Amino acid sequence: MEQDALQTPICTPTYAVWLGGPDWRDPGWDAALYPADMPADWRLSFYQSCWRCAWLDAAAWQSATMDTLQSWAGEIEGGFRFILLGAGEMPPALAGCAFGPLAPDDARIVWLDEGTDLRALSVRLQQATVEAPLFLLSRSAAVGRLERVETLLELLGV
C-alpha cells in the first residue's frame, strides 16, 4: 500500500500541459541539444523525442510554403504540437497538429527563463483548474531549464 501511495500524483490535473521551447531550427539548439553530426532534416524528429511542443514565431510559420508546412505536419507523431505565435489564421496544413495562433502575452503561456521560480510554477500548476491547455515555453534553447520543469511536472503527476 505504501508503494501505491508513492505512485499517486500530488495533483490531478484537469488540463493539458505542453512543455517545449523555440523552433527546432533555432541556432541555440545546435550546441545544447543536437549531436554535432546530426543532419538538419533529422532535427524535428529528435526534438520531438525530447519535448511535447515547439513554438514558432509568426515569421517562421507565415513565411513557410505549403510544402514545408505539410512536411512539418507529416514528420510529427505522438501528440507533438506546434504553438503558433502572432496574428493570422491557422494554416490548413497544421490544423491538426498546432495550437494558435496565440499572442505572446496569452494567459495560457508561461514563459520559462533562468529567473522562473519553480516553486511558484508548482503552486500555479497545482491550483490550475482551467480546461484549456497551459503552455510552458522556454524563450531560449535552455535544455537544463526545460529538464528541471519536466522533472517538476513528473513530480506533480502532470
C-alpha positions as a Markdown table, in Angstrom:
| # | Residue | x | y | z |
|---|---|---|---|---|
| 1 | Met | 0.0 | 0.0 | 0.0 |
| 2 | Glu | 2.8 | 2.4 | 0.8 |
| 3 | Gln | 4.2 | 1.7 | -2.7 |
| 4 | Asp | 0.9 | 2.8 | -4.3 |
| 5 | Ala | 0.9 | 6.0 | -2.3 |
| 6 | Leu | 4.3 | 6.9 | -3.8 |
| 7 | Gln | 3.0 | 6.5 | -7.3 |
| 8 | Thr | -0.1 | 8.6 | -6.8 |
| 9 | Pro | 0.2 | 12.1 | -8.3 |
| 10 | Ile | 0.3 | 15.0 | -6.0 |
| 11 | Cys | -2.3 | 16.8 | -8.0 |
| 12 | Thr | -4.8 | 15.5 | -10.6 |
| 13 | Pro | -4.8 | 18.0 | -13.5 |
| 14 | Thr | -7.9 | 18.7 | -15.4 |
| 15 | Tyr | -6.0 | 20.3 | -18.2 |
| 16 | Ala | -3.1 | 19.6 | -20.6 |
| 17 | Val | 0.3 | 21.0 | -20.1 |
| 18 | Trp | 2.6 | 21.4 | -23.1 |
| 19 | Leu | 6.3 | 21.8 | -22.4 |
| 20 | Gly | 8.6 | 23.0 | -25.1 |
| 21 | Gly | 11.0 | 25.5 | -26.5 |
| 22 | Pro | 11.6 | 27.6 | -29.6 |
| 23 | Asp | 11.6 | 26.3 | -33.1 |
| 24 | Trp | 13.7 | 23.1 | -33.5 |
| 25 | Arg | 15.8 | 25.0 | -36.1 |
| 26 | Asp | 16.8 | 27.7 | -33.5 |
| 27 | Pro | 20.7 | 28.0 | -33.6 |
| 28 | Gly | 20.7 | 27.7 | -29.8 |
| 29 | Trp | 19.8 | 24.0 | -30.0 |
| 30 | Asp | 22.9 | 23.3 | -32.1 |
| 31 | Ala | 25.3 | 23.0 | -29.1 |
| 32 | Ala | 22.6 | 22.5 | -26.4 |
| 33 | Leu | 20.6 | 19.5 | -27.8 |
| 34 | Tyr | 21.7 | 18.1 | -31.1 |
| 35 | Pro | 24.8 | 15.9 | -31.7 |
| 36 | Ala | 27.3 | 17.8 | -33.9 |
| 37 | Asp | 26.9 | 15.4 | -36.8 |
| 38 | Met | 23.1 | 15.3 | -36.9 |
| 39 | Pro | 21.7 | 16.2 | -40.3 |
| 40 | Ala | 19.3 | 19.1 | -40.3 |
| 41 | Asp | 16.4 | 17.0 | -41.7 |
| 42 | Trp | 16.5 | 14.7 | -38.6 |
| 43 | Arg | 16.2 | 17.6 | -36.1 |
| 44 | Leu | 12.5 | 17.8 | -35.8 |
| 45 | Ser | 12.2 | 14.1 | -35.1 |
| 46 | Phe | 14.9 | 14.3 | -32.5 |
| 47 | Tyr | 13.4 | 17.5 | -30.9 |
| 48 | Gln | 10.0 | 15.9 | -30.5 |
| 49 | Ser | 11.5 | 12.9 | -28.7 |
| 50 | Cys | 12.5 | 15.5 | -26.0 |
| 51 | Trp | 9.6 | 17.9 | -25.8 |
| 52 | Arg | 5.9 | 17.9 | -26.4 |
| 53 | Cys | 5.8 | 21.1 | -28.5 |
| 54 | Ala | 7.8 | 23.8 | -30.2 |
| 55 | Trp | 6.8 | 27.4 | -30.6 |
| 56 | Leu | 7.1 | 29.2 | -33.8 |
| 57 | Asp | 7.0 | 32.9 | -34.2 |
| 58 | Ala | 4.9 | 34.5 | -36.9 |
| 59 | Ala | 7.8 | 35.0 | -39.3 |
| 60 | Ala | 8.6 | 31.2 | -39.2 |
| 61 | Trp | 5.1 | 29.8 | -39.9 |
| 62 | Gln | 3.7 | 32.6 | -42.1 |
| 63 | Ser | 6.7 | 32.5 | -44.5 |
| 64 | Ala | 6.8 | 28.7 | -44.8 |
| 65 | Thr | 5.5 | 27.3 | -48.1 |
| 66 | Met | 2.6 | 24.9 | -48.2 |
| 67 | Asp | 5.0 | 22.1 | -49.0 |
| 68 | Thr | 7.1 | 23.0 | -46.0 |
| 69 | Leu | 4.1 | 23.1 | -43.6 |
| 70 | Gln | 2.9 | 19.8 | -44.9 |
| 71 | Ser | 6.4 | 18.3 | -44.5 |
| 72 | Trp | 6.4 | 19.5 | -40.8 |
| 73 | Ala | 3.0 | 18.1 | -40.2 |
| 74 | Gly | 4.0 | 14.8 | -41.8 |
| 75 | Glu | 7.1 | 14.4 | -39.5 |
| 76 | Ile | 5.4 | 14.8 | -36.2 |
| 77 | Glu | 3.9 | 12.0 | -34.1 |
| 78 | Gly | 2.9 | 11.0 | -30.6 |
| 79 | Gly | 0.8 | 14.1 | -29.9 |
| 80 | Phe | 3.5 | 16.6 | -30.6 |
| 81 | Arg | 2.2 | 20.1 | -31.3 |
| 82 | Phe | 3.4 | 23.4 | -32.8 |
| 83 | Ile | 2.5 | 26.5 | -30.9 |
| 84 | Leu | 2.0 | 29.3 | -33.4 |
| 85 | Leu | 2.6 | 32.8 | -32.1 |
| 86 | Gly | 1.4 | 36.0 | -33.7 |
| 87 | Ala | -1.6 | 37.1 | -35.6 |
| 88 | Gly | -3.2 | 35.4 | -38.6 |
| 89 | Glu | -5.1 | 32.3 | -39.4 |
| 90 | Met | -4.2 | 28.7 | -38.8 |
| 91 | Pro | -2.5 | 27.3 | -41.9 |
| 92 | Pro | -4.7 | 24.4 | -43.0 |
| 93 | Ala | -1.7 | 22.1 | -43.2 |
| 94 | Leu | -1.1 | 22.5 | -39.5 |
| 95 | Ala | -4.7 | 22.4 | -38.3 |
| 96 | Gly | -4.5 | 19.0 | -36.7 |
| 97 | Cys | -1.1 | 19.5 | -35.1 |
| 98 | Ala | -0.9 | 23.1 | -33.9 |
| 99 | Phe | -2.3 | 25.5 | -31.3 |
| 100 | Gly | -2.9 | 29.1 | -32.1 |
| 101 | Pro | -2.2 | 31.5 | -33.4 |
| 102 | Leu | -1.7 | 32.9 | -29.9 |
| 103 | Ala | -0.5 | 36.3 | -28.8 |
| 104 | Pro | 2.8 | 36.1 | -26.9 |
| 105 | Asp | 1.1 | 37.5 | -23.9 |
| 106 | Asp | -1.7 | 35.0 | -23.9 |
| 107 | Ala | -2.6 | 34.0 | -20.3 |
| 108 | Arg | -2.2 | 30.3 | -21.2 |
| 109 | Ile | 1.5 | 30.8 | -21.9 |
| 110 | Val | 4.0 | 30.6 | -19.1 |
| 111 | Trp | 7.4 | 31.8 | -20.4 |
| 112 | Leu | 10.3 | 29.9 | -18.8 |
| 113 | Asp | 13.7 | 31.5 | -18.4 |
| 114 | Glu | 16.5 | 31.3 | -15.9 |
| 115 | Gly | 14.5 | 33.5 | -13.5 |
| 116 | Thr | 11.4 | 31.3 | -13.5 |
| 117 | Asp | 10.5 | 30.5 | -9.9 |
| 118 | Leu | 9.8 | 26.7 | -9.9 |
| 119 | Arg | 8.1 | 26.9 | -6.5 |
| 120 | Ala | 5.7 | 29.5 | -7.8 |
| 121 | Leu | 5.2 | 27.4 | -11.0 |
| 122 | Ser | 4.4 | 24.4 | -8.9 |
| 123 | Val | 1.7 | 26.3 | -7.0 |
| 124 | Arg | 0.2 | 27.6 | -10.2 |
| 125 | Leu | 0.1 | 24.1 | -11.7 |
| 126 | Gln | -1.5 | 22.7 | -8.5 |
| 127 | Gln | -4.1 | 25.4 | -8.4 |
| 128 | Ala | -4.9 | 25.4 | -12.1 |
| 129 | Thr | -8.5 | 24.5 | -12.9 |
| 130 | Val | -8.7 | 25.7 | -16.4 |
| 131 | Glu | -9.9 | 23.3 | -19.1 |
| 132 | Ala | -7.8 | 25.0 | -21.8 |
| 133 | Pro | -4.2 | 23.8 | -22.3 |
| 134 | Leu | -1.3 | 25.5 | -20.5 |
| 135 | Phe | 1.8 | 26.1 | -22.5 |
| 136 | Leu | 5.2 | 26.1 | -20.6 |
| 137 | Leu | 7.5 | 27.6 | -23.2 |
| 138 | Ser | 11.2 | 28.3 | -22.9 |
| 139 | Arg | 12.2 | 31.6 | -24.6 |
| 140 | Ser | 15.6 | 30.0 | -25.4 |
| 141 | Ala | 17.3 | 26.7 | -26.1 |
| 142 | Ala | 17.8 | 26.2 | -22.3 |
| 143 | Val | 17.8 | 22.4 | -22.1 |
| 144 | Gly | 18.7 | 22.4 | -18.4 |
| 145 | Arg | 15.7 | 24.7 | -17.5 |
| 146 | Leu | 13.3 | 22.5 | -19.6 |
| 147 | Glu | 14.6 | 19.4 | -17.9 |
| 148 | Arg | 14.0 | 20.9 | -14.4 |
| 149 | Val | 10.5 | 21.9 | -15.4 |
| 150 | Glu | 9.9 | 18.4 | -16.9 |
| 151 | Thr | 11.0 | 16.9 | -13.5 |
| 152 | Leu | 8.6 | 19.2 | -11.7 |
| 153 | Leu | 5.8 | 18.0 | -14.0 |
| 154 | Glu | 6.6 | 14.4 | -13.3 |
| 155 | Leu | 6.6 | 15.0 | -9.5 |
| 156 | Leu | 3.3 | 16.7 | -9.7 |
| 157 | Gly | 1.9 | 13.9 | -11.9 |
| 158 | Val | 1.1 | 16.2 | -14.8 |
